[in-house]
Amino acid sequence: MQPNKTHPRRKIDEQIYDIFDEIVPKDTETLEAIAETLEASHAEEIAYHNQVVAGLNKRIQGLQERIDTLYIDKLDKRITTEKYDQLEAQFNKDQEDTNKN
């Protein structure tokens, strides 16, 4: 690369910055409105994320409670060992699948 020539990427970056300078609002009211909208949107995303995580944790806890109850049923001979193994495997798989989300 020759020292007196501008790198093509730098030229493109400068052109992009020039375009942004033209379209960015200059008045503070508009900038504040944009910032408030972005903050509200972000808060909604966080609330949604927390809601989804809480739902997944509740599902995992429910599956664990089923496994615990299933074990007691096996000990009390209310279900066969084969049925226990089948259901435990299913509940464990459901837990794993839920954890992947």
N, C-alpha and C positions, 0 to 999 in steps of 0.2 A: 504494500500500500504506500502511495506517495504521501509525504508529509503535508503537502499543501492542499490536498483534496479532502473534502468532508466525507466521512463514512456514510454510505447510503442509508443505513438504519438511523443515524443521527438526523439526517434530513427528514425522514419519515416521522420521527418523534417530534421534531420541531413543527412539522405541518399539523400533526394531530393536536399538539398544544395550542397552536394558533386557532384551530377549529373550536377547541374547548373554550378558549378565551372569548370567542364570538358568541357562543351559545349559553355560557354560564350567566345566570341572572346577576345583575350588579346591585340591585337594591336589597337592603337588609330585610325588609318584610318578606320578600319572596324566599330568600335564603333561610330565614327563620321558619317559615311555613314548611319548606322542604325538610328541614331538620326535624321539626315536630312530627311530620308525617312519617319520616324514617324511624324515629324513636318509637312511635305508636306501633308501626308495623313490626319492629323488632320485638317489642313487648308482647305482641300477639303471637309471634313465632315462638318466643320463650314459653309463654303460657301453654301453647299447643304442645310443644315438646314435653313440658312437665306433665301434661295430662296424659300423653301417650306413654311416657315412662311409668307413671303411676298405674296406668291400666295394665301394662305388661308385668309390673311387679306384683300386682294383685292376682293376675293370672298364674304367675309362677308360684306364689304363696298358696293359692287354691289347689294347684296340682300337688304341691308338697303335702298339704293337709290330706289330700286323697291318698297319697302314698303311705302316709302315717296311719291313716284309718285302715287302709288295705292290709298293712302289716299286722295290725291288731286283729283284724278279721281272720287272717291266716293263723295267728297264734291261738285264737279262740276256736279254730277249726270251722269257721263259718264259710270259708272258701277253701278250695283245694290248692295245693302248692302249684299245680300247673296253671290254675286260674290266676293266682297271685303273680307268678312269673310273667304271664301274658300281660296283665294289666299294669304291673310295675314297669315293664319295658315300654308299654304304650305311653304311660304318664311321664316317664323319664325322657322319651323322645319328644313329647309335647313340650316339656320344659326346655330341652335343648333348642328346639325350633323357636320357641318364644325368646330365648336368650339371644338368638341370632338376629332378631329384629331389633 
